[in-house]
Amino acid sequence: MITKTIAVCQMATVLGRTMTAVRECIARDKFPFAQCWQTEGKKGRTFSIDREGFRFYLANTLGWPEEKINEAFKEAHIVG
């Protein structure tokens, strides 16, 4: 089974936060549906954000209605 993921910039767009804020929250395990790995090199972190987990978080933790989630995903170019 393939898990569909989204980019940090897409998540930041939906939440209305900066990419740096989203990266730091993921690195500090604030989002259970997102993971961060340390890697070699200048840009030393890799992020994985589960699209369906993010949708569940918006609906059940933040209480967003389905219409608002769909509109925000469309604005952030998250398809599917």
C-alpha positions in Angstrom: 0.0 0.0 0.0 1.3 3.4 -0.9 0.9 6.2 1.6 0.1 9.5 -0.1 2.2 12.4 1.3 2.2 16.2 1.0 5.0 18.7 1.1 5.9 21.0 4.0 5.0 24.0 1.9 1.5 22.6 1.2 0.9 22.0 4.9 2.1 25.5 5.8 -0.3 27.0 3.2 -3.3 25.1 4.6 -2.5 26.1 8.2 -1.5 29.7 7.3 1.9 29.3 9.0 5.5 29.6 7.8 7.4 26.6 6.5 9.9 27.0 9.3 7.2 26.9 12.0 5.8 23.7 10.4 9.2 22.1 10.1 10.0 22.8 13.7 6.7 21.4 14.9 7.2 18.2 12.9 10.8 17.9 14.3 9.4 18.2 17.8 6.7 15.6 17.2 3.8 18.0 17.5 1.9 16.3 14.7 1.4 12.5 15.0 0.8 12.1 11.2 4.2 13.6 10.2 7.8 12.4 10.7 11.2 13.9 10.4 14.6 12.1 9.8 18.1 13.5 10.3 20.2 13.2 7.1 23.7 14.1 6.1 24.5 17.4 4.4 23.6 21.0 4.7 19.8 20.4 4.6 19.9 17.8 7.3 16.2 16.8 7.7 13.7 14.9 5.6 10.0 15.2 6.2 7.1 12.9 5.5 3.5 14.1 6.0 0.6 11.7 5.6 -2.1 13.4 3.6 -5.0 11.5 5.1 -3.6 11.9 8.6 -3.4 15.7 8.1 -7.1 15.7 6.8 -8.1 13.7 10.0 -6.2 16.2 12.2 -7.9 19.2 10.6 -11.4 17.6 11.0 -11.1 16.1 14.4 -8.5 18.1 16.3 -9.1 21.6 14.9 -12.8 21.0 14.1 -12.6 22.2 10.5 -15.7 21.4 8.4 -15.2 19.2 5.3 -15.9 22.2 2.9 -13.2 24.3 4.5 -10.7 21.4 4.3 -11.5 20.8 0.6 -11.1 24.5 -0.1 -7.8 24.7 1.7 -6.4 21.6 0.0 -7.4 23.0 -3.4 -5.7 26.3 -2.6 -2.5 24.4 -1.6 -2.7 22.2 -4.7 -3.2 19.0 -2.8 -5.0 16.7 -5.1 -6.9 13.4 -4.5 
